[in-house]
Amino acid sequence: MFHQADLFDHIEQPPLATPPLAVALPDLVERISQISKRPRYVLLILNLIAKAAGEDGSLGPYVRSDADQIPVRDWLCQALAPLANRDCRRTAMIAAVRSELVAKAEAVEDAANLAQQQEEEIGARILRSGRTNVSRAVSDLVRAGLLHRHYRGYRVDHHNRGAQREAVYTIASDVRLALASSC
């Protein structure tokens, strides 16, 4: 009987998948506080992603909302928007939007239409700034090694954003375990 030698015997094989490291919640908090200027906000984002992620730890590109599916960044922004209701910058922005629209309003416009325009513009600005804040927080989590971000969309999965692609966040398994055990 003839035995053929394996051509790849001389190449060292990588070890099989190692079990996730045991990470405790205080370790996560310390790692986040070393990376981020806003560790509480970043920890809230991480916790929301962990709670909403699927079996594989991924969340996105769309999340089912009450009415429709919305991009994951918009969902996170809407979930965290109430935190800034009493913030002085938020109240100043609302006052500025209202005064801008009142100054631009024609005398013929009715009050209901003006109020609706104000609410739409305020909502758009809150969403725009919230998306920016979520992106910065996720970037901090990626730098800390707690989260992986890639983009999925119109054509194919791609590492760059744009071309109708939306973010997908995948939380590390050891991080999910640490957050799940803290509840």
BELBELVEN-V511804 format. One record per residue. RES is the residue in three letters. PSI is psi in degrees with one decimal (999 if undefined). Layout:
BEGIN
RES & PSI
RES & PSI
END
This chain:
BEGIN
MET & 134.4
PHE & 132.2
HIS & 120.8
GLN & 129.4
ALA & 145.8
ASP & 128.7
LEU & -18.0
PHE & 19.6
ASP & -32.4
HIS & -12.9
ILE & 128.5
GLU & 126.3
GLN & 141.0
PRO & 150.9
PRO & 153.9
LEU & 167.2
ALA & 126.9
THR & 147.8
PRO & 152.9
PRO & 147.2
LEU & 148.9
ALA & 109.9
VAL & 131.7
ALA & 161.0
LEU & -41.7
PRO & -32.2
ASP & -40.8
LEU & -44.4
VAL & -42.3
GLU & -44.3
ARG & -42.5
ILE & -40.7
SER & -24.0
GLN & -26.6
ILE & -39.7
SER & 150.1
LYS & -17.9
ARG & 70.8
PRO & -33.0
ARG & -44.7
TYR & -43.2
VAL & -39.7
LEU & -36.1
LEU & -43.9
ILE & -46.9
LEU & -42.2
ASN & -41.8
LEU & -42.4
ILE & -42.8
ALA & -39.7
LYS & -34.0
ALA & -10.5
ALA & 153.2
GLY & -169.5
GLU & -34.9
ASP & 1.4
GLY & 7.5
SER & 147.8
LEU & 122.5
GLY & 179.5
PRO & -17.1
TYR & 149.3
VAL & 135.8
ARG & 124.3
SER & -174.6
ASP & -47.6
ALA & -37.0
ASP & -176.4
GLN & 132.0
ILE & 155.8
PRO & 148.4
VAL & -37.7
ARG & -40.0
ASP & -38.8
TRP & -46.1
LEU & -40.2
CYS & -45.2
GLN & -35.6
ALA & -32.9
LEU & -4.5
ALA & -39.1
PRO & -19.1
LEU & -27.3
ALA & 10.6
ASN & -34.6
ARG & 5.5
ASP & 137.1
CYS & -32.2
ARG & -36.4
ARG & -44.9
THR & -35.7
ALA & -39.4
MET & -41.5
ILE & -43.6
ALA & -39.6
ALA & -42.4
VAL & -44.6
ARG & -42.7
SER & -36.4
GLU & -46.4
LEU & -32.4
VAL & -38.8
ALA & -34.9
LYS & -17.1
ALA & 142.9
GLU & 156.8
ALA & -21.2
VAL & -23.5
GLU & 143.3
ASP & 163.1
ALA & -34.5
ALA & -41.9
ASN & -41.9
LEU & -43.3
ALA & -40.3
GLN & -42.4
GLN & -41.8
GLN & -46.3
GLU & -39.2
GLU & -43.8
GLU & -40.5
ILE & -45.0
GLY & -41.0
ALA & -41.0
ARG & -38.2
ILE & -43.0
LEU & -43.1
ARG & -46.6
SER & -34.7
GLY & -40.6
ARG & -40.5
THR & -44.0
ASN & -41.3
VAL & -42.6
SER & -41.1
ARG & -41.6
ALA & -42.3
VAL & -38.0
SER & -38.7
ASP & -41.5
LEU & -37.3
VAL & -44.6
ARG & -32.9
ALA & -9.5
GLY & 18.5
LEU & -13.6
LEU & 148.9
HIS & 136.7
ARG & 133.1
HIS & 176.3
TYR & 142.1
ARG & 144.4
GLY & -142.3
TYR & -55.1
ARG & -73.2
VAL & 168.6
ASP & 140.0
HIS & 145.7
HIS & -19.2
ASN & 151.5
ARG & 179.7
GLY & 176.0
ALA & 46.8
GLN & 37.5
ARG & 146.5
GLU & 156.0
ALA & 147.7
VAL & 129.1
TYR & 131.5
THR & 120.4
ILE & 141.3
ALA & 144.0
SER & -38.3
ASP & -30.8
VAL & -42.1
ARG & -42.2
LEU & -41.3
ALA & -41.8
LEU & -35.9
ALA & -35.6
SER & -16.3
SER & -13.9
CYS & 999
END
